[in-house]
Amino acid sequence: MGTESIIHLLADCDYAKACWNKLHFYSLNIDTDDFQSWLCNALDVLSNDQFCTLSIVCWNIWNLRNNIIWKNWTIEFVDSLIFKSKSYYSAWLAMTSVEQHNRETDVPNEQWKRPQQGFMKMNVDAAINIGDGCMGVGCVLRDDQGVFVAARSANWRGVLTSREAEALAIRDSLIWLRSHTESNILVETDSQQVVQCYNSNLGDSSFHLLLADIKNLMSMFAHSSLVFVKRSANQAAHLLVRQSVSVSGCSEWFMNPPLSFVILSFRI
């Protein structure tokens, strides 16, 4: 077995080569020891759809490698990994195409916008899976240049109401963010009900207790605000939590964004 490196794992090892050959990505077989050069070549020779598929396969190879090392999994058949990757991408396309149609026919499209200078923007969302009895919550953090900074997602057992889940996602994200920065922050959610209730002081339910926690956490930042945006402007967080519903535990990303964010960038 060759010395492990990112270029070996995703380009040079026999398993990776079998994946690219299965996809007929023969142009990826270039002589380089630099992963960035290999990836730039892939950008040049593959279509957007092909590159998105490549990104998902890389992600699944990486997850497989970690599961083999840390969980003693057996190696997955190449055909199975390719099928899983293609299925993920097809489901992602189907989901986003329906949402795009709804945005175009029902309401004017709203795009994500950079926050004012000196602020960071955190987009937050929640997703509920009633069948499996769980929820996904998460956030994506970007700076005032629109550059990805960090992201987090978590899978919660149990099911709350929609507004409670959205409020929980905001509170959970603020607790996480508070441990990393105290700078100026703009929080965006696509739950209008949460924002409206946040700006009022009525109620003493468990939902309103969550709002009280949010207000307390927001006060810990130098400057902060919570605003409502349409889902079209909250896609990065929305896609992340849709993914987190089916993944147990908690995941964090710093510097390198999650797969859903990468695909969204190429599909815009």
C-alpha positions in Angstrom: 0.0 0.0 0.0 1.4 3.4 -1.0 2.1 6.2 1.4 -1.1 8.0 2.2 -1.6 11.5 1.0 -4.6 13.4 -0.4 -3.4 12.9 -4.0 -2.7 9.2 -3.4 -6.1 8.6 -1.7 -8.2 10.4 -4.3 -6.2 10.1 -7.5 -3.4 7.5 -7.5 -4.6 4.5 -5.4 -6.1 1.6 -7.3 -9.6 2.2 -5.7 -9.7 5.8 -6.8 -8.5 5.0 -10.3 -11.2 2.3 -10.5 -13.8 4.9 -9.6 -12.7 7.4 -12.2 -12.5 4.7 -14.9 -16.0 3.5 -14.0 -17.2 7.0 -14.6 -15.1 7.3 -17.8 -13.1 10.2 -16.4 -10.0 9.0 -18.2 -8.7 12.6 -18.5 -8.0 12.6 -14.8 -5.0 10.3 -15.2 -2.3 12.9 -15.3 1.2 12.7 -13.9 1.3 15.0 -10.9 2.0 14.8 -7.2 0.1 18.0 -6.4 -3.6 17.6 -5.5 -4.4 21.2 -6.4 -3.0 20.7 -9.9 -5.1 17.5 -10.3 -8.2 19.3 -9.2 -7.6 22.2 -11.5 -7.2 19.8 -14.4 -10.5 18.2 -13.4 -12.1 21.6 -13.5 -10.7 22.2 -17.0 -11.7 18.9 -18.6 -15.0 18.0 -16.9 -18.4 19.6 -17.2 -20.1 21.1 -14.2 -22.2 18.0 -13.7 -19.2 15.8 -14.0 -17.2 17.9 -11.5 -20.1 17.8 -9.0 -20.1 14.0 -9.4 -16.4 13.9 -8.8 -16.8 16.0 -5.7 -19.3 13.6 -4.2 -17.2 10.5 -5.1 -14.2 12.2 -3.4 -16.3 12.8 -0.4 -17.5 9.2 -0.3 -14.0 7.8 -0.7 -12.8 10.0 2.2 -15.7 8.8 4.4 -15.0 5.2 3.4 -11.3 5.6 4.3 -12.2 7.0 7.7 -14.8 4.3 8.4 -12.3 1.6 7.5 -9.7 3.1 9.9 -11.9 4.1 12.8 -14.9 1.7 12.6 -13.3 -1.4 11.0 -15.6 -1.3 8.0 -14.8 -3.5 5.0 -14.0 -1.8 1.7 -17.1 -1.0 -0.4 -17.4 -2.2 -3.9 -16.6 0.5 -6.5 -20.0 0.0 -8.2 -21.8 0.5 -4.9 -19.9 3.8 -4.1 -20.5 5.1 -7.6 -24.2 4.3 -7.4 -24.5 5.9 -4.0 -22.7 9.1 -5.3 -24.9 9.3 -8.4 -28.0 8.8 -6.4 -27.0 11.5 -4.0 -26.4 13.9 -6.9 -29.7 13.0 -8.6 -31.7 13.5 -5.4 -29.9 16.8 -4.9 -30.8 18.0 -8.4 -34.4 16.9 -8.0 -34.8 18.7 -4.8 -33.2 21.9 -5.9 -35.0 21.9 -9.3 -38.4 21.7 -7.5 -37.4 24.5 -5.2 -36.1 26.6 -8.0 -39.4 26.1 -9.9 -41.4 27.1 -6.8 -39.3 30.2 -6.3 -39.7 31.2 -10.0 -43.4 30.7 -10.1 -44.5 31.7 -6.6 -42.3 34.5 -5.3 -39.5 36.7 -6.7 -36.1 35.2 -6.4 -33.9 36.5 -3.6 -30.1 35.9 -3.7 -27.7 35.7 -0.8 -25.9 39.1 -0.2 -22.7 39.9 1.6 -23.1 41.5 5.0 -21.9 45.1 5.7 -18.2 45.6 6.2 -16.9 44.4 9.6 -19.8 41.9 10.0 -20.0 38.1 9.5 -23.2 36.5 8.3 -24.5 33.2 9.6 -27.3 31.5 7.7 -29.2 29.0 9.9 -31.8 26.3 9.1 -33.5 23.2 10.4 -35.0 20.1 8.8 -37.4 17.6 10.3 -37.6 13.9 9.4 -40.8 12.6 11.0 -40.3 9.1 9.7 -37.0 8.6 11.4 -37.9 10.7 14.4 -35.0 13.1 14.1 -34.0 16.7 13.0 -31.1 18.3 11.3 -29.8 21.7 12.4 -27.0 23.7 11.0 -25.4 26.9 9.9 -23.0 28.4 7.4 -20.7 31.3 8.3 -19.3 33.7 5.7 -17.3 37.0 6.0 -18.1 40.4 4.6 -16.4 39.4 1.3 -18.7 36.4 0.9 -15.9 34.0 1.6 -16.7 30.7 3.4 -15.4 30.7 7.0 -17.0 27.8 8.8 -20.1 25.5 8.9 -21.6 23.1 11.4 -24.4 20.6 11.3 -25.9 18.3 13.9 -28.5 15.5 14.0 -30.9 15.6 16.9 -33.0 12.7 18.0 -36.7 13.6 18.5 -39.1 15.9 16.6 -40.2 19.4 17.6 -42.6 21.7 15.8 -41.3 23.6 12.9 -40.9 26.9 14.7 -39.3 25.2 17.7 -36.8 23.3 15.4 -35.9 26.6 13.7 -35.4 28.3 17.0 -33.3 25.4 18.3 -31.1 25.6 15.2 -30.5 29.3 15.9 -29.7 28.8 19.6 -27.5 25.8 18.8 -25.6 27.7 16.1 -25.1 30.8 18.4 -23.7 28.6 21.2 -21.2 27.1 18.7 -20.3 30.5 17.2 -19.8 32.1 20.6 -17.0 29.7 21.3 -15.2 30.9 18.1 -15.8 34.6 17.8 -17.4 37.6 19.5 -17.3 39.8 16.5 -20.3 41.6 14.8 -22.8 39.0 13.5 -25.8 39.0 11.3 -28.0 35.9 11.6 -30.3 35.0 8.8 -33.2 32.4 8.9 -36.0 31.6 6.5 -38.5 31.2 9.4 -40.5 34.4 9.4 -42.5 33.2 12.5 -39.3 32.9 14.6 -38.1 36.4 13.7 -41.6 38.0 14.4 -41.8 36.3 17.8 -38.2 37.1 18.5 -39.1 40.8 18.1 -42.0 40.6 20.5 -42.0 39.8 24.2 -45.2 37.7 24.3 -45.5 34.1 25.5 -44.1 31.7 28.1 -44.0 28.4 26.2 -41.0 26.3 25.6 -40.7 28.0 22.2 -40.5 31.4 23.9 -37.9 30.1 26.3 -35.8 29.2 23.3 -36.2 32.8 22.0 -35.1 34.1 25.4 -32.0 32.0 25.1 -31.4 33.4 21.6 -31.7 37.0 22.9 -29.3 36.3 25.7 -26.7 34.8 23.3 -27.1 37.6 20.7 -26.3 40.1 23.4 -22.9 38.5 23.9 -21.7 39.7 20.5 -20.4 43.2 19.9 -23.2 43.9 17.4 -25.9 41.4 16.3 -29.2 41.1 14.6 -31.6 38.4 13.5 -33.4 38.8 10.2 -35.7 36.9 7.9 -34.8 36.0 4.4 -36.5 33.9 1.7 -35.3 30.3 1.3 -33.6 31.2 -2.0 -31.2 33.4 0.0 -30.7 30.7 2.6 -29.8 27.8 0.3 -26.4 27.1 1.8 -27.8 26.3 5.2 -31.0 24.7 3.8 -29.0 22.1 1.8 -26.6 21.5 4.7 -29.4 20.5 7.1 -31.2 18.4 4.5 -28.0 16.4 4.4 -27.5 16.3 8.2 -30.9 14.6 8.7 -29.4 11.4 7.3 -26.0 11.7 9.0 -25.7 10.9 12.7 -23.7 13.1 15.1 -22.2 16.5 14.6 -19.9 17.8 11.8 -17.8 20.9 11.5 -16.0 22.5 8.6 -13.3 25.2 8.8 -11.6 26.6 5.7 -12.8 23.8 3.4 -16.6 24.0 3.0 -19.1 21.0 3.2 -19.9 19.1 0.0 -23.4 20.7 -0.3 -21.8 24.2 -0.3 -19.3 23.1 -3.1 -22.1 21.7 -5.3 -24.2 24.8 -4.7 -21.4 27.0 -5.9 -21.1 25.1 -9.1 -24.8 25.0 -9.8 -25.4 28.8 -9.3 
